[in-house]
């Protein structure tokens, strides 16, 4: 039970880091095209990783 909880947290963190890395690699115009500002990246990645 505890192991599955830890594994789920690690997976969420890895998903968070991947999303931050991918969104950070986009230029401002590409971010604007998808409706995301650079200041939204961390928040968006966190809420997405938690909900998955």
Secondary structure as UniProt FT lines:
FT   HELIX           2..25
FT   HELIX           28..33
FT   TURN            34..35
FT   HELIX           38..40
FT   HELIX           41..51
//
